[in-house]
Amino acid sequence: MKKENFQMKSHWRKIDGGVCAPLGFQAASATCGLKVSGKSDIGILSIEKGANAFGVFTKNQFAAAPVIHSKNILSENIVLRGVVVNSGNANACTGRQGLDDAKAMGSYCEDLLKAPQGSFLVCSTGVIGRPLDMNKVRSGISEAVPKLNEYSGTEFAKSIMTTDTFLKEIALEVSLEAGTIRIGGCSKGAGMIHPDMATMLAFVSTDLGLEADFQDEFKELIQLSFNSITVDGDTSTNDTCLLFASASSQLHYRSLSLGDKRIFRDALFEMFTELARLIVKDGEGATRFAEIVVRGTKSTEDARKIGRYIANSKLVKTALFGGDPNWGRIICSLGTAGVLLDPENVSLTFEEIPVFNHGKPLSYDLKKLEEIFSRSEYRIFIDLAQGDCESRVWTCDLSYEYVKINAEYTT
Amino acid sequence: MKKENFQMKSHWRKIDGGVCAPLGFQAASATCGLKVSGKSDIGILSIEKGANAFGVFTKNQFAAAPVIHSKNILSENIVLRGVVVNSGNANACTGRQGLDDAKAMGSYCEDLLKAPQGSFLVCSTGVIGRPLDMNKVRSGISEAVPKLNEYSGTEFAKSIMTTDTFLKEIALEVSLEAGTIRIGGCSKGAGMIHPDMATMLAFVSTDLGLEADFQDEFKELIQLSFNSITVDGDTSTNDTCLLFASASSQLHYRSLSLGDKRIFRDALFEMFTELARLIVKDGEGATRFAEIVVRGTKSTEDARKIGRYIANSKLVKTALFGGDPNWGRIICSLGTAGVLLDPENVSLTFEEIPVFNHGKPLSYDLKKLEEIFSRSEYRIFIDLAQGDCESRVWTCDLSYEYVKINAEYTT
């Protein structure tokens, strides 16, 4: 797939219910005191009849204990019973004790639900470098388990929030030729108001059956959605995205027509994309959202590399914040993005206004350009004219509020 | 050279005169109206008897016209007569016209000074993407040339400033066994208050004779000094560092004893280092200066890569600004710096206080740590315990002022 092009929206509609919208999923939350705010901080997503699970995890070498534990589980078995999540403490940089705590957190959940050992994944998000208070965690799990039901998707979504300023939850009902299936999802993002917060979690559920061989397609869709966003370029120790497929719709991906497969993939991509975009829009101190489209590269990887590099430039991000159409910063950043290019073939366009064409600055209507830069959301097109690949990256600006959030809050 | 270790300071002392302190150098400046501020914006450094010149230039693929022109000159001939610099306009992203203008700027200077064609290098710094006003440039050069003299090093240093908040100029008198030589230098830095400013220029002069084969040593010293600083991770289109060696002291590097060679190299490194540190200290909105020392890596390159990556993390830089000892951000950043490591071997120390030892968080005196973080200058030590190489990077914090400078100034 050279170009990222998904347009099948007529085949689905938004519904309520979040991660519990698909058949076979139950959720619950509890408040055990890990969050200073006194908000819910334990969430359980449970699939009584089991689900095939798929996961992608942070590439940070200091992967948190729950990441290591969950990866181990998924490497041995993908038929799982659910996931237990705590917020308020990332259980990262906590050594061997942290790993024991992550295991114990899953085991405790499994015991209460009479589920097999190693059938619950574990996620944590919050402060780095502090041991998890396991008494609190156990009391939270004890409180949540008896409350599990099919209507608490939103409660689960709330329990994973740290300093997100809004809830990130979606559910889609997808009409396939073969019948109707559902996809639900929630995420928590980069509102890292506490200085040591660690970061992105996303949970997606579906009642379509997915077999182990869906793993490659899952990873490709993740690459084009969650891996296409950047708030500040820091990859946290806890980033995790999990997909659970309960098969409770009695439909299985493997048996679908090619058309139905395409529709499902597109709907799943829409789900991932929307959850990812919500994370950027709720980025720390974000006031603007920009889509950077890089075109005309020899490979998609080149386009992604450039998009990310520019999206992470402090000079570009502060210009976005200031609403200042100083396109020279984008060209300057492009020149060091690590992809060989011919400066005389490069073009740059903001929405419909070209400012730089095949290496030459153009005259343009400054007022119009300033109007685009004053929007809360706009697109930037970069064309290298050396191939036919493209990619896009979503990012936000770098504001005073970002600095305030990350500098002023003292430990 | 595995470790960067230079300690020969007793062999030199600071003197006045800047780039004109060494014998054989003349300088002058003029005000031609390229800078809106009305300050001097044309500088000429002239060596009437010629000097061997060495240069390093930006790796940005959108290298500005004067960079392309000067590189071309140096690739054909290193015996030069000087350099002409303008500030207020970077002559970058200006297409073929820009290249013609850069050439014309050098030629005009050569004609007035009756110097051979291609004997003057050209540098520009300022706004990107606007054509150079050559009438102004010519009038500035015409004004400056008759004023050339041996006492105007400081005038030259002033003329290259854009929004630097202080003058960056040093000169050293170096006592060798063979006799006395001088090294002078000035730089302009990353005070990019105008949003499109492009960036670092440094000029170093010496009256020691240096032959073409000094090029490798020159590059190595640059790598350990100018290439060890980072303000915001953006490499500008115009970055240039030039070294001119007039041989007017009648001493030649090639004929020096090994001990004298070492002393000269160390003094030159001190010059480069000091000019580089001044640039960081005058970084946009900088309130703190941090030296990040990365140790125990398998290669110096690994150490440098890690140091730069951490120094560019927005989360780390805002933490430095806030004076918040949240070391988890440094560990988190280290984990994605692109160097394979064993998390259980990693240690982190702030000045004399270890906080993380072989993968385990330590208990420490928080008050003491907060005191270190409140300093305007301190060192951070990261040890990977997988080799015996090390490197250091100098950086500054990311403050409100940085955002203000880069967002609020409108074109």
Chai-1 contact restraints between the chains, C-beta under 6 A:
chainA,res_idxA,chainB,res_idxB,connection_type,confidence,min_distance_angstrom,max_distance_angstrom,comment,restraint_id
A,N60,B,G335,contact,1.0,0.0,6.0,A-B,restraint_1
A,N60,B,T336,contact,1.0,0.0,6.0,A-B,restraint_2
A,Q61,B,G335,contact,1.0,0.0,6.0,A-B,restraint_3
A,Q61,B,L341,contact,1.0,0.0,6.0,A-B,restraint_4
A,Q61,B,P343,contact,1.0,0.0,6.0,A-B,restraint_5
A,F62,B,I331,contact,1.0,0.0,6.0,A-B,restraint_6
A,F62,B,G335,contact,1.0,0.0,6.0,A-B,restraint_7
A,F62,B,P343,contact,1.0,0.0,6.0,A-B,restraint_8
A,C93,B,I331,contact,1.0,0.0,6.0,A-B,restraint_9
A,C93,B,P361,contact,1.0,0.0,6.0,A-B,restraint_10
A,G95,B,K360,contact,1.0,0.0,6.0,A-B,restraint_11
A,I128,B,G328,contact,1.0,0.0,6.0,A-B,restraint_12
A,G129,B,G328,contact,1.0,0.0,6.0,A-B,restraint_13
A,G129,B,P361,contact,1.0,0.0,6.0,A-B,restraint_14
A,P195,B,D324,contact,1.0,0.0,6.0,A-B,restraint_15
A,P195,B,N326,contact,1.0,0.0,6.0,A-B,restraint_16
A,D196,B,N326,contact,1.0,0.0,6.0,A-B,restraint_17
A,D196,B,G328,contact,1.0,0.0,6.0,A-B,restraint_18
A,D232,B,K314,contact,1.0,0.0,6.0,A-B,restraint_19
A,D234,B,S313,contact,1.0,0.0,6.0,A-B,restraint_20
A,D234,B,L315,contact,1.0,0.0,6.0,A-B,restraint_21
A,T235,B,T336,contact,1.0,0.0,6.0,A-B,restraint_22
A,T237,B,C332,contact,1.0,0.0,6.0,A-B,restraint_23
A,S313,B,D234,contact,1.0,0.0,6.0,A-B,restraint_24
A,K314,B,D232,contact,1.0,0.0,6.0,A-B,restraint_25
A,L315,B,D234,contact,1.0,0.0,6.0,A-B,restraint_26
A,T318,B,V403,contact,1.0,0.0,6.0,A-B,restraint_27
A,T318,B,N406,contact,1.0,0.0,6.0,A-B,restraint_28
A,T318,B,A407,contact,1.0,0.0,6.0,A-B,restraint_29
A,F321,B,A407,contact,1.0,0.0,6.0,A-B,restraint_30
A,G322,B,A407,contact,1.0,0.0,6.0,A-B,restraint_31
A,G322,B,E408,contact,1.0,0.0,6.0,A-B,restraint_32
A,D324,B,P195,contact,1.0,0.0,6.0,A-B,restraint_33
A,D324,B,T410,contact,1.0,0.0,6.0,A-B,restraint_34
A,N326,B,P195,contact,1.0,0.0,6.0,A-B,restraint_35
A,N326,B,D196,contact,1.0,0.0,6.0,A-B,restraint_36
A,N326,B,T411,contact,1.0,0.0,6.0,A-B,restraint_37
A,G328,B,I128,contact,1.0,0.0,6.0,A-B,restraint_38
A,G328,B,G129,contact,1.0,0.0,6.0,A-B,restraint_39
A,G328,B,D196,contact,1.0,0.0,6.0,A-B,restraint_40
A,I331,B,F62,contact,1.0,0.0,6.0,A-B,restraint_41
A,I331,B,C93,contact,1.0,0.0,6.0,A-B,restraint_42
A,C332,B,T237,contact,1.0,0.0,6.0,A-B,restraint_43
A,G335,B,N60,contact,1.0,0.0,6.0,A-B,restraint_44
A,G335,B,Q61,contact,1.0,0.0,6.0,A-B,restraint_45
A,G335,B,F62,contact,1.0,0.0,6.0,A-B,restraint_46
A,T336,B,N60,contact,1.0,0.0,6.0,A-B,restraint_47
A,T336,B,T235,contact,1.0,0.0,6.0,A-B,restraint_48
A,L341,B,Q61,contact,1.0,0.0,6.0,A-B,restraint_49
A,P343,B,Q61,contact,1.0,0.0,6.0,A-B,restraint_50
A,P343,B,F62,contact,1.0,0.0,6.0,A-B,restraint_51
A,G359,B,G95,contact,1.0,0.0,6.0,A-B,restraint_52
A,K360,B,G95,contact,1.0,0.0,6.0,A-B,restraint_53
A,P361,B,C93,contact,1.0,0.0,6.0,A-B,restraint_54
A,P361,B,G129,contact,1.0,0.0,6.0,A-B,restraint_55
A,Y400,B,Y400,contact,1.0,0.0,6.0,A-B,restraint_56
A,Y400,B,V403,contact,1.0,0.0,6.0,A-B,restraint_57
A,V403,B,T318,contact,1.0,0.0,6.0,A-B,restraint_58
A,V403,B,Y400,contact,1.0,0.0,6.0,A-B,restraint_59
A,V403,B,V403,contact,1.0,0.0,6.0,A-B,restraint_60
A,N406,B,T318,contact,1.0,0.0,6.0,A-B,restraint_61
A,A407,B,T318,contact,1.0,0.0,6.0,A-B,restraint_62
A,A407,B,F321,contact,1.0,0.0,6.0,A-B,restraint_63
A,A407,B,G322,contact,1.0,0.0,6.0,A-B,restraint_64
A,E408,B,G322,contact,1.0,0.0,6.0,A-B,restraint_65
A,T410,B,D324,contact,1.0,0.0,6.0,A-B,restraint_66
A,T411,B,N326,contact,1.0,0.0,6.0,A-B,restraint_67
